[in-house]
Amino acid sequence: MVRGEYDICFRGLTLREAWRFSGEPFKFLLALLLKAAAFKSGRVWLPTHECEAPCTEAELSPEARQDLLPVVNAARALGYTDGAFARAIRILDPNMLQGFSYLALHRDHQRGLFIGFVLNSAAGTTRRVIALTGALVAADGTNHEFLNHRQHFDSGGLTHKHQLSSRTVADFDAAMQSFMATARDTFRSFDNTAALKAYMQTVEDQTFEARIARGLFRPSVGGATPAAPRH
């Protein structure tokens, strides 16, 4: 892909995405109308891994230390001790005030866990959001992603999504263990978190290539200069 700013275009939405993001008939109809009108909403920088930089625990904001660290510590207690923090350095969403994350590999070298923290001011209300994503890679290259929200785009078949209802690290970890125990597949091992991150970035880039190809993301014209990181 060509690096730079991209607009999110409703014309590229699939019907499944339109329903998943709306969740009820009236909003679904509205999404279809916006799709027909090729409405644009939101802007992202691609590749997305250029939107973050490594940081230390000491560099976390007070809000992230209060909300993100307890979840990270719970993950560490479950064996996700090989991990690394990152912070958002390219923020194109005017409502996003802060972004921090922790990516970790379990001691079994197979289970990955991403914990994201966002400080958001949408609709005039400041909200702190924690997002969890679990990751497994089958030996045949099939990617499995575990998440507990509906706000995600299709991956073009590159990743199998597993919807969870829980918001706790323990339940995410238990779900991945249960999946591994019942699956007929064996799973890929990674030497460390850096190797897992490099692999995930490769899959992420392929996913966005597919989304660009179907028109969901279109290069911005005269895009604004990315905002500086905020702490």
C-alpha positions in Angstrom: 0.0 0.0 0.0 1.0 3.6 -0.4 1.6 5.1 3.0 -0.4 8.2 3.9 -3.9 9.3 5.0 -7.0 7.4 3.9 -10.7 8.3 4.2 -13.2 5.7 5.3 -15.8 5.4 2.6 -19.2 3.9 3.3 -19.4 2.7 -0.4 -16.9 0.0 0.5 -19.0 -1.4 3.4 -20.2 -4.9 3.1 -23.8 -5.6 4.1 -22.5 -7.7 7.0 -20.4 -4.8 8.3 -23.4 -2.3 7.9 -25.6 -4.6 10.0 -22.8 -5.3 12.6 -22.1 -1.6 13.1 -25.8 -0.5 13.2 -27.3 -3.4 15.1 -31.0 -2.5 14.4 -33.2 -1.9 11.3 -33.3 1.9 11.2 -29.6 2.4 11.6 -29.0 -0.4 9.1 -31.1 1.4 6.6 -29.2 4.6 7.3 -25.9 2.8 6.8 -27.2 1.5 3.4 -28.2 5.1 2.3 -24.7 6.3 3.3 -23.2 3.4 1.4 -25.2 4.3 -1.7 -24.1 8.0 -1.4 -20.4 7.0 -0.9 -20.4 9.0 2.3 -17.0 9.5 3.9 -16.5 9.5 7.7 -13.2 9.3 9.5 -9.6 9.3 8.4 -6.7 6.9 9.2 -3.0 6.7 8.5 -1.8 3.6 6.7 0.2 1.5 7.5 -1.3 1.6 11.0 1.9 0.4 12.7 3.4 3.8 11.8 0.9 5.4 14.2 2.6 4.1 17.3 6.0 4.1 18.9 7.4 2.0 21.8 7.2 3.5 25.3 8.0 2.4 28.8 5.6 1.9 31.7 7.0 5.1 33.3 5.9 7.0 30.2 2.2 6.1 30.5 -0.1 9.0 31.2 -1.8 9.2 34.6 -5.1 8.0 33.0 -3.4 5.0 31.4 -1.6 4.1 34.6 -5.0 4.2 36.4 -7.0 2.1 33.8 -4.5 0.2 31.6 -2.0 -1.0 34.2 -4.4 -3.0 36.3 -5.4 -5.0 33.2 -1.8 -5.4 32.2 -0.9 -6.7 35.7 -3.8 -9.2 35.5 -2.4 -10.4 32.2 1.1 -10.7 33.6 -0.3 -12.8 36.5 -1.7 -15.2 33.9 1.7 -15.6 32.1 1.7 -12.8 29.6 5.0 -11.5 31.0 6.9 -10.9 27.7 5.2 -7.7 26.7 5.8 -4.2 25.4 4.0 -0.9 25.8 3.3 1.5 22.9 1.8 5.0 22.5 -0.1 6.6 19.7 2.0 9.2 17.8 -0.2 9.8 14.8 -3.7 10.8 15.9 -6.1 11.7 13.0 -9.3 11.4 15.0 -10.0 14.7 16.7 -11.9 13.0 19.5 -9.0 10.7 20.4 -7.0 12.5 23.2 -4.6 9.6 24.1 -3.8 6.1 23.0 -1.6 3.5 24.7 -1.3 -0.3 24.4 0.4 -3.4 25.7 1.1 -6.4 23.5 2.2 -9.6 25.2 3.1 -13.2 24.4 2.2 -15.9 26.9 4.9 -18.1 28.4 3.6 -20.9 26.1 4.8 -18.7 23.1 1.5 -19.3 21.3 -1.1 -17.1 22.9 -1.0 -13.4 22.1 -2.9 -10.6 23.9 -3.3 -7.0 23.0 -4.7 -4.5 25.5 -5.5 -1.1 24.2 -6.4 2.1 26.1 -8.0 5.2 24.5 -9.0 8.4 26.1 -11.9 9.7 23.9 -13.9 13.0 23.9 -16.6 12.0 21.4 -20.1 13.7 21.9 -18.6 16.1 24.4 -18.0 13.4 27.0 -14.6 12.2 28.0 -14.5 8.4 28.1 -11.8 5.9 28.9 -12.0 2.7 26.9 -10.1 -0.6 27.3 -10.1 -3.0 24.4 -8.9 -6.6 24.5 -7.9 -8.8 21.6 -6.5 -12.3 21.8 -4.5 -13.9 19.0 -3.6 -17.4 17.9 -2.0 -18.6 14.6 -2.6 -22.1 13.4 0.4 -24.0 12.0 -1.2 -23.8 8.6 -1.2 -20.0 8.8 -4.8 -19.5 9.7 -5.2 -16.5 12.0 -7.6 -16.5 14.9 -8.7 -13.3 16.6 -10.7 -13.2 19.8 -12.6 -10.0 20.6 -15.6 -8.8 22.6 -17.1 -6.0 20.5 -18.9 -5.7 17.2 -17.1 -2.6 15.9 -14.7 -4.2 13.5 -14.4 -4.5 9.7 -14.2 -7.8 7.8 -10.7 -9.0 7.1 -11.2 -10.5 3.7 -10.9 -14.0 5.0 -7.4 -13.5 6.4 -8.5 -13.8 10.0 -11.2 -15.8 11.7 -13.0 -13.7 14.3 -14.2 -15.3 17.6 -16.8 -13.2 19.4 -16.7 -13.2 23.2 -19.0 -11.6 25.7 -16.6 -11.1 28.5 -14.4 -8.1 29.2 -11.9 -9.8 31.5 -8.4 -10.9 30.7 -9.0 -14.2 32.5 -12.0 -15.1 30.3 -10.1 -14.2 27.2 -7.2 -16.4 28.2 -9.6 -19.2 29.1 -11.4 -18.9 25.8 -8.1 -19.3 23.9 -7.1 -22.3 25.9 -10.4 -23.9 25.4 -10.2 -23.3 21.6 -6.7 -24.8 21.5 -7.8 -27.8 23.4 -10.7 -28.6 21.1 -9.2 -27.6 17.8 -7.8 -30.1 15.4 -5.0 -27.7 14.5 -1.6 -27.2 16.1 -0.5 -23.7 16.7 2.5 -21.6 15.7 5.0 -20.6 18.3 6.8 -17.2 18.4 10.2 -16.6 20.0 9.1 -13.3 21.7 6.7 -10.4 21.5 8.7 -8.7 18.9 8.3 -11.7 16.5 4.6 -11.8 17.2 4.2 -8.1 16.6 6.1 -8.3 13.3 3.8 -11.2 12.2 0.7 -9.3 13.2 1.8 -6.2 11.3 2.3 -8.3 8.1 -1.3 -9.7 8.5 -2.6 -6.2 9.2 -1.0 -4.7 6.1 -2.5 -7.5 4.0 -5.9 -6.9 5.5 -5.8 -3.2 4.7 -4.7 -3.9 1.2 -7.9 -6.0 0.8 -10.0 -3.2 2.3 -8.4 -0.6 0.0 -9.1 -2.9 -3.0 -12.8 -3.0 -2.2 -13.0 0.8 -1.7 -13.5 0.9 2.1 -10.3 3.1 2.4 -9.5 5.7 -0.2 -6.5 8.0 -0.3 -7.3 11.4 1.1 -6.9 14.5 -1.0 -5.3 17.4 0.7 -5.3 15.6 4.0 -4.4 17.5 7.2 -1.0 17.0 8.8 -1.3 14.2 11.4 -1.7 15.6 14.9 1.1 15.4 17.3 0.9 12.9 20.2 -1.1 14.0 23.2 -0.4 12.9 26.8 
